[in-house]
Amino acid sequence: MLMATRCAGRQRDGRACGAWPIRGEAYCLWHSPAHQDEAEEARRLGGVRRRREKTLAGAYDITGLRSIEDLRRILEIAVLDTLSLENSVARSRTLISAVLAGTKLHEVGDLEARLTALEAAVGSRGDAIRRRTALLVDPPTPVADDSR
């Protein structure tokens, strides 16, 4: 039976690392004395990437990819960049793809707005319906009248 082992290194707070070790070693990349240079370079590149992301997000006014509007902004940037290229078959295909993606975004955004409106309209009516449905499924237990 093969036993799974974890990195023998410790985190700064003293807890066990928990990462998988490099094959044939007791430590993961981050804790391995033999791979210190690689780990330092990986950390440096990670910092560079994060700084570049923040710079680009600010320059293009991108807040993320969490909403339809965020996705529309990315699509808008892609279309504008593509329009600045010379005419070519690849440019035309990219623009057609952008139109299709934009159409899908409009459909999803429209459905999202309609669903929000329906949920708002149902609102308190929905709560009343849920209460009545709960009574039908689990009616109150009758209380015995011992006063006779």
C-alpha positions as CSV (number, residue, x, y, z in Angstrom):
1,M,0.0,0.0,0.0
2,L,1.4,3.4,-1.0
3,M,1.0,6.1,1.7
4,A,0.4,9.7,0.7
5,T,2.8,12.2,2.3
6,R,2.7,15.9,2.5
7,C,5.4,18.6,2.6
8,A,7.5,18.4,5.7
9,G,7.8,22.2,5.7
10,R,6.0,24.6,8.1
11,Q,4.1,27.8,7.3
12,R,5.2,31.1,9.0
13,D,2.6,30.6,11.7
14,G,3.9,27.1,12.5
15,R,1.2,25.0,10.9
16,A,2.1,22.1,8.6
17,C,2.4,23.1,4.9
18,G,0.0,20.4,3.6
19,A,1.1,20.8,0.0
20,W,2.2,17.8,-2.1
21,P,6.0,17.4,-2.1
22,I,8.2,17.4,-5.2
23,R,8.5,13.8,-6.4
24,G,11.3,12.1,-4.5
25,E,11.7,14.9,-1.9
26,A,10.2,15.6,1.4
27,Y,9.3,19.3,0.6
28,C,7.1,21.1,-1.9
29,L,8.6,23.7,-4.3
30,W,8.1,26.5,-1.7
31,H,9.9,24.8,1.1
32,S,12.6,22.8,-0.8
33,P,16.1,24.1,0.0
34,A,17.2,22.7,-3.4
35,H,14.6,24.9,-5.3
36,Q,14.9,28.2,-3.4
37,D,15.9,30.1,-6.6
38,E,12.9,28.7,-8.5
39,A,10.5,29.6,-5.7
40,E,11.9,33.2,-5.5
41,E,11.6,33.6,-9.2
42,A,8.0,32.3,-9.1
43,R,7.1,34.7,-6.3
44,R,8.7,37.6,-8.3
45,L,6.8,36.8,-11.4
46,G,3.5,36.5,-9.5
47,G,4.0,40.0,-8.1
48,V,4.8,41.4,-11.6
49,R,1.7,39.7,-13.0
50,R,-0.5,41.2,-10.2
51,R,0.9,44.7,-10.7
52,R,0.3,44.4,-14.5
53,E,-3.3,43.2,-13.9
54,K,-4.0,46.2,-11.8
55,T,-2.5,48.6,-14.3
56,L,-4.4,47.1,-17.2
57,A,-7.7,47.0,-15.2
58,G,-7.3,50.7,-14.5
59,A,-6.3,51.6,-18.0
60,Y,-9.2,49.7,-19.6
61,D,-11.7,50.5,-16.8
62,I,-12.3,46.8,-16.0
63,T,-13.7,45.8,-12.7
64,G,-13.8,42.0,-13.3
65,L,-15.9,39.4,-15.0
66,R,-18.7,39.0,-12.5
67,S,-21.5,40.8,-14.3
68,I,-23.0,41.2,-17.7
69,E,-21.7,44.8,-17.8
70,D,-18.1,43.6,-17.0
71,L,-18.3,41.1,-19.9
72,R,-19.7,43.8,-22.2
73,R,-16.8,46.0,-21.4
74,I,-14.3,43.3,-22.3
75,L,-16.2,42.6,-25.6
76,E,-16.2,46.3,-26.4
77,I,-12.4,46.6,-25.9
78,A,-11.9,43.5,-28.1
79,V,-14.1,45.0,-30.9
80,L,-12.4,48.3,-30.8
81,D,-9.0,46.8,-30.9
82,T,-10.1,44.5,-33.8
83,L,-11.5,47.4,-35.7
84,S,-8.1,49.1,-35.6
85,L,-6.5,46.2,-37.5
86,E,-6.2,46.0,-41.3
87,N,-9.0,44.4,-43.2
88,S,-8.5,40.6,-43.4
89,V,-10.5,37.4,-43.2
90,A,-9.3,36.9,-39.6
91,R,-10.5,40.4,-38.6
92,S,-13.9,39.7,-40.2
93,R,-14.2,36.4,-38.4
94,T,-13.3,38.1,-35.1
95,L,-15.9,40.8,-35.6
96,I,-18.5,38.2,-36.4
97,S,-17.6,36.3,-33.3
98,A,-17.9,39.5,-31.3
99,V,-21.3,40.2,-32.7
100,L,-22.5,36.7,-31.7
101,A,-21.0,37.0,-28.2
102,G,-22.7,40.5,-27.9
103,T,-26.0,39.0,-29.0
104,K,-25.7,36.3,-26.4
105,L,-24.8,38.9,-23.7
106,H,-27.9,40.9,-24.6
107,E,-30.1,37.8,-24.4
108,V,-28.7,36.9,-21.0
109,G,-28.9,40.5,-19.7
110,D,-32.5,40.8,-20.9
111,L,-33.5,37.5,-19.2
112,E,-31.8,38.6,-16.1
113,A,-33.7,41.9,-16.0
114,R,-37.0,40.1,-16.7
115,L,-36.3,37.5,-13.9
116,T,-35.5,40.3,-11.5
117,A,-38.8,42.1,-12.4
118,L,-40.8,38.9,-11.9
119,E,-39.2,38.2,-8.6
120,A,-40.0,41.7,-7.5
121,A,-43.6,41.4,-8.7
122,V,-44.0,38.1,-6.9
123,G,-42.2,39.4,-3.8
124,S,-44.7,39.4,-0.9
125,R,-47.2,37.4,-2.8
126,G,-44.6,34.7,-3.1
127,D,-44.1,34.7,0.7
128,A,-47.9,34.4,1.3
129,I,-48.1,31.5,-1.2
130,R,-45.2,29.7,0.5
131,R,-46.9,30.1,3.9
132,R,-50.2,28.6,2.5
133,T,-48.3,25.8,0.7
134,A,-46.5,25.0,4.0
135,L,-49.8,24.8,5.8
136,L,-51.2,22.4,3.2
137,V,-48.1,20.2,3.4
138,D,-47.8,20.3,7.2
139,P,-51.2,21.4,8.7
140,P,-51.2,22.6,12.3
141,T,-52.0,19.9,14.9
142,P,-55.5,20.3,16.3
143,V,-55.5,21.0,20.1
144,A,-57.8,18.8,22.1
145,D,-60.6,20.6,23.9
146,D,-60.8,19.2,27.5
147,S,-63.3,21.8,28.7
148,R,-66.4,19.5,28.3
